[in-house]
Amino acid sequence: MGELKDRYIRFDWAIKRMLRDKANFAVLEGLLTVLFEDKTQIVEILESEGNQLAETDKFNRVDIKAKNSKGEIILVEVQNTREVYYLERILYGVAKTITEHISLGESYGNIKKVYSISIVYFDLGKGNDYLYHGQNRFIGVHADDELQITTKQEDALLPKYPRDIFPEYYIIRVNEFNKVAKTPLEEWVNYLKTGEIEPETKAPGLSEAREKLKYYSMTPGERHAYDEHLNAIMIQNDVLSTAKMEGLAEGRAEGRAEGRAEGRAEGLEEGWAKGKAEGLLSTARKLKSMGMPPEDISLATGLTIEEIQEL
């Protein structure tokens, strides 16, 4: 009975399938409240080209685009496999979101602040922390002070900092978390990494997750699709790890042969790209042969429906 009681659906699956439902907003609100250190309420989930898979716009993929009670926009994305230009993709997604939500001729005062939250399950780079926060601050080169802007708001002139307007970025490096969870933030990151939730948790959103995201509350068909999703991630990660080693070896050999320092980097990047493409196609073929619907295969691999149908 312990297994039935304590197994919960991983966040990366729930965010694609369940957390867009208003009845489950409290789960995501809990994570945002912990991250922002301020109670956050989601008013609605926004639908636009920015959070749909499109063959012509693959760089702008987010899992949830939400509006909070302050009218600000929050982008949440889970990424399981390595992306070479991940930071550039985050920047593009935020910039496009800003322009999507202001019409031609509107005042710039209507531009909405955007928060970008990336939950990554791959080796993003070097760093000793599992949570990084990026914010725009304008600091005096000589005076070392922070620039404060005077702005008009409700017929009054008020001081405002650029950081109040510019986007903020949060990157959660899930695999770097190796602590005993004691704080609400640590409990949340532990859940993101392991899918485990403490029975007596008081962390915002996690008690709701215990009720809403039970593995054995899914139908047999949903559980099958979910299990295949986990298998697909494992296969992809194995393929990418192999590609990384092969790319590193190939890059070293090329660098020695041609005497170019960039040989190693090119070999590594080429190995990653080739390994990822081959791994995704192989995974998709296996899932298709098992009878999984194209829509589920697309969610698990990131391939388009058209690409899957051609396999």
C-alpha positions as CSV (number, residue, x, y, z in Angstrom):
1,M,0.0,0.0,0.0
2,G,2.9,2.3,0.6
3,E,3.8,2.4,-3.1
4,L,0.2,3.1,-4.0
5,K,0.0,6.0,-1.5
6,D,3.4,7.6,-2.1
7,R,3.9,7.6,-5.8
8,Y,3.2,10.9,-7.5
9,I,3.2,12.1,-11.1
10,R,6.4,13.9,-12.1
11,F,6.0,17.7,-12.6
12,D,7.3,17.6,-16.2
13,W,4.3,15.4,-17.1
14,A,1.8,17.1,-15.0
15,I,2.6,20.5,-16.4
16,K,1.7,19.3,-19.9
17,R,-1.4,17.4,-19.0
18,M,-3.0,18.6,-15.7
19,L,-1.8,21.9,-14.4
20,R,-3.5,23.9,-17.1
21,D,-6.8,23.0,-15.5
22,K,-8.1,25.8,-13.2
23,A,-8.9,23.2,-10.6
24,N,-5.2,22.5,-10.3
25,F,-3.9,26.1,-10.3
26,A,-3.0,25.8,-6.6
27,V,-0.1,23.4,-7.4
28,L,1.6,25.8,-9.8
29,E,0.7,28.8,-7.6
30,G,2.6,27.1,-4.8
31,L,5.8,26.8,-6.8
32,L,5.6,30.5,-7.9
33,T,4.9,31.6,-4.4
34,V,8.0,29.9,-3.1
35,L,10.2,31.1,-6.0
36,F,9.0,34.8,-5.8
37,E,8.8,34.8,-2.0
38,D,5.4,36.4,-2.5
39,K,1.9,34.9,-2.6
40,T,1.1,34.4,-6.3
41,Q,-2.4,33.9,-7.8
42,I,-2.9,32.7,-11.3
43,V,-5.9,34.3,-13.0
44,E,-5.8,32.4,-16.3
45,I,-3.8,30.3,-18.6
46,L,-3.0,32.2,-21.9
47,E,-3.2,30.5,-25.2
48,S,-1.2,31.9,-28.1
49,E,1.3,30.8,-30.7
50,G,3.9,31.3,-27.9
51,N,3.0,28.1,-26.1
52,Q,2.1,25.7,-28.9
53,L,4.5,23.4,-30.8
54,A,4.9,24.8,-34.3
55,E,7.2,23.4,-36.9
56,T,8.1,26.9,-38.0
57,D,8.7,28.3,-34.5
58,K,10.4,25.6,-32.5
59,F,12.5,28.0,-30.5
60,N,9.4,29.4,-28.7
61,R,8.2,26.4,-26.8
62,V,6.8,26.9,-23.3
63,D,4.6,24.5,-21.3
64,I,2.5,27.1,-19.5
65,K,1.9,30.8,-20.1
66,A,-0.1,32.3,-17.3
67,K,-1.3,35.7,-16.2
68,N,-1.2,36.5,-12.4
69,S,-3.4,38.7,-10.4
70,K,-1.1,41.7,-11.1
71,G,-1.5,41.3,-14.8
72,E,2.0,40.0,-15.2
73,I,2.8,37.1,-17.5
74,I,4.6,34.0,-16.3
75,L,6.3,31.5,-18.6
76,V,7.1,28.0,-17.2
77,E,9.0,25.5,-19.2
78,V,10.4,22.1,-18.4
79,Q,13.3,20.9,-20.5
80,N,14.5,17.3,-20.2
81,T,17.2,17.1,-22.9
82,R,20.1,19.3,-23.7
83,E,19.6,22.3,-26.0
84,V,22.7,24.0,-27.5
85,Y,21.2,27.4,-27.6
86,Y,18.9,27.2,-24.6
87,L,19.6,30.7,-23.2
88,E,18.9,32.2,-26.6
89,R,15.7,30.3,-26.8
90,I,14.6,31.6,-23.4
91,L,15.4,35.2,-24.5
92,Y,13.5,34.8,-27.7
93,G,10.5,33.4,-26.0
94,V,10.3,36.3,-23.5
95,A,10.8,38.9,-26.2
96,K,8.1,37.4,-28.4
97,T,5.7,37.2,-25.4
98,I,6.2,40.9,-24.7
99,T,5.3,41.8,-28.3
100,E,2.4,39.4,-28.4
101,H,0.7,41.2,-25.6
102,I,0.9,44.8,-26.8
103,S,-0.9,46.0,-29.9
104,L,0.4,48.4,-32.5
105,G,-0.5,51.9,-31.4
106,E,-0.8,51.0,-27.7
107,S,1.2,53.0,-25.1
108,Y,4.4,51.4,-24.0
109,G,3.0,51.8,-20.5
110,N,0.8,48.7,-21.4
111,I,3.8,46.4,-21.7
112,K,3.5,43.6,-19.2
113,K,6.3,42.4,-17.0
114,V,7.3,38.8,-17.9
115,Y,8.8,36.1,-15.6
116,S,10.5,33.2,-17.2
117,I,11.0,30.0,-15.2
118,S,13.0,27.2,-16.7
119,I,13.1,23.8,-15.0
120,V,16.0,21.9,-16.6
121,Y,17.0,18.3,-16.2
122,F,20.3,18.4,-18.1
123,D,23.8,19.8,-17.6
124,L,23.3,23.5,-18.4
125,G,26.8,24.5,-17.6
126,K,29.0,25.3,-14.6
127,G,27.7,26.7,-11.3
128,N,27.4,25.5,-7.7
129,D,23.8,26.3,-7.1
130,Y,20.6,24.6,-8.1
131,L,18.6,27.9,-8.4
132,Y,19.7,31.0,-10.4
133,H,17.8,34.3,-10.6
134,G,18.5,36.9,-13.4
135,Q,17.2,40.4,-13.1
136,N,18.0,43.7,-15.0
137,R,19.6,46.3,-12.8
138,F,21.2,49.5,-14.1
139,I,24.3,50.2,-12.0
140,G,26.4,53.4,-12.2
141,V,29.8,52.6,-13.7
142,H,31.5,55.2,-11.5
143,A,29.0,55.9,-8.7
144,D,28.0,52.3,-8.2
145,D,24.4,53.4,-7.6
146,E,21.2,51.9,-9.1
147,L,19.4,54.0,-11.7
148,Q,15.9,55.1,-10.7
149,I,13.4,56.3,-13.3
150,T,10.6,58.8,-12.8
151,T,7.5,57.5,-14.4
152,K,3.9,58.6,-14.7
153,Q,1.3,56.4,-13.1
154,E,-2.3,57.2,-12.4
155,D,-1.7,61.0,-13.0
156,A,1.2,61.0,-10.5
157,L,5.0,60.9,-11.0
158,L,6.4,57.9,-9.2
159,P,10.0,56.5,-8.9
160,K,10.5,53.1,-10.6
161,Y,13.5,50.9,-11.0
162,P,14.2,49.2,-14.4
163,R,14.1,45.8,-12.6
164,D,10.4,46.6,-12.0
165,I,9.7,46.6,-15.7
166,F,12.3,44.3,-17.3
167,P,11.8,40.5,-17.4
168,E,13.1,38.3,-14.7
169,Y,14.5,34.8,-15.2
170,Y,14.6,31.8,-12.9
171,I,16.6,28.7,-13.8
172,I,16.1,25.6,-11.6
173,R,18.9,23.1,-12.2
174,V,17.1,20.0,-10.9
175,N,20.0,17.5,-11.1
176,E,22.2,19.8,-9.0
177,F,20.0,19.5,-6.0
178,N,21.6,17.1,-3.5
179,K,20.4,18.4,-0.1
180,V,18.1,17.2,2.6
181,A,14.9,19.2,1.9
182,K,14.2,21.5,4.9
183,T,12.7,24.7,3.4
184,P,9.7,25.0,1.1
185,L,11.9,25.7,-1.8
186,E,14.1,22.7,-1.1
187,E,10.9,20.5,-0.8
188,W,9.7,21.7,-4.2
189,V,13.1,21.1,-5.9
190,N,13.3,17.7,-4.3
191,Y,9.8,16.9,-5.8
192,L,10.9,18.2,-9.2
193,K,13.9,15.9,-9.1
194,T,12.4,12.7,-7.5
195,G,8.7,13.0,-7.7
196,E,8.6,12.5,-3.9
197,I,6.5,14.6,-1.5
198,E,6.7,14.4,2.3
199,P,3.4,13.3,3.9
200,E,3.5,16.3,6.4
201,T,4.6,18.9,3.9
202,K,3.5,22.5,4.5
203,A,5.2,23.8,1.4
204,P,2.7,25.8,-0.7
205,G,1.3,23.8,-3.6
206,L,2.8,20.4,-2.5
207,S,-0.1,19.4,-0.3
208,E,-2.4,20.1,-3.3
209,A,0.0,18.1,-5.5
210,R,-0.3,15.1,-3.1
211,E,-4.1,15.1,-3.7
212,K,-4.2,16.0,-7.4
213,L,-1.2,14.2,-8.8
214,K,-1.5,10.7,-7.5
215,Y,-0.1,8.1,-10.0
216,Y,-2.8,5.6,-9.3
217,S,-5.5,8.1,-9.8
218,M,-4.8,8.0,-13.5
219,T,-6.6,5.7,-15.8
220,P,-4.6,2.6,-17.1
221,G,-4.2,4.3,-20.5
222,E,-2.9,7.5,-18.9
223,R,-0.5,5.5,-16.7
224,H,0.8,3.6,-19.8
225,A,1.4,6.9,-21.6
226,Y,3.1,8.3,-18.5
227,D,5.4,5.3,-18.1
228,E,6.4,5.5,-21.7
229,H,7.2,9.1,-21.2
230,L,9.6,8.2,-18.4
231,N,11.1,5.5,-20.6
232,A,11.6,7.9,-23.5
233,I,13.4,10.3,-21.2
234,M,15.7,7.6,-20.0
235,I,16.5,6.4,-23.6
236,Q,17.1,10.0,-24.7
237,N,19.5,10.7,-21.9
238,D,21.4,7.5,-22.5
239,V,21.7,8.4,-26.2
240,L,22.8,11.9,-25.4
241,S,25.4,10.7,-22.9
242,T,26.9,8.4,-25.5
243,A,26.8,11.1,-28.1
244,K,28.6,13.5,-25.7
245,M,31.5,11.0,-25.2
246,E,31.7,10.2,-28.9
247,G,31.6,13.9,-29.8
248,L,34.3,14.7,-27.3
249,A,36.6,11.9,-28.7
250,E,35.9,12.9,-32.2
251,G,36.5,16.6,-31.4
252,R,39.9,15.8,-29.8
253,A,40.9,13.7,-32.8
254,E,39.9,16.3,-35.2
255,G,41.6,19.0,-33.2
256,R,44.9,17.1,-33.1
257,A,44.7,16.2,-36.8
258,E,44.0,19.7,-38.0
259,G,45.7,21.6,-35.2
260,R,42.6,23.6,-34.5
261,A,41.4,24.4,-30.9
262,E,37.8,24.6,-32.0
263,G,37.8,21.0,-33.3
264,R,36.9,19.7,-29.9
265,A,34.0,22.1,-29.5
266,E,32.7,21.4,-33.0
267,G,33.0,17.6,-32.5
268,L,31.1,17.8,-29.2
269,E,28.3,20.0,-30.6
270,E,28.0,17.8,-33.7
271,G,27.9,14.7,-31.5
272,W,25.2,16.2,-29.3
273,A,23.0,17.3,-32.2
274,K,23.4,14.0,-34.1
275,G,22.8,11.9,-31.0
276,K,19.8,13.8,-30.0
277,A,18.2,13.6,-33.4
278,E,18.9,9.9,-33.8
279,G,17.7,9.3,-30.2
280,L,14.4,11.1,-30.7
281,L,13.6,9.3,-33.9
282,S,14.5,5.9,-32.4
283,T,12.4,6.6,-29.3
284,A,9.5,7.8,-31.5
285,R,9.6,4.6,-33.6
286,K,9.6,2.4,-30.5
287,L,6.6,4.3,-29.0
288,K,4.8,4.2,-32.4
289,S,5.3,0.4,-32.7
290,M,3.8,0.0,-29.2
291,G,0.6,1.8,-30.4
292,M,1.1,5.1,-28.5
293,P,-1.0,7.9,-30.1
294,P,1.0,10.4,-32.1
295,E,0.0,13.2,-29.8
296,D,1.6,11.5,-26.8
297,I,4.7,10.6,-28.8
298,S,5.0,14.3,-29.7
299,L,4.8,15.3,-26.0
300,A,7.4,12.7,-25.1
301,T,9.9,13.5,-27.9
302,G,9.2,17.0,-29.1
303,L,8.7,15.8,-32.7
304,T,5.8,17.2,-34.7
305,I,2.8,15.0,-35.6
306,E,3.9,15.2,-39.2
307,E,7.4,13.9,-38.4
308,I,5.9,11.1,-36.4
309,Q,3.5,10.0,-39.1
310,E,6.4,9.8,-41.6
311,L,8.3,7.3,-39.4
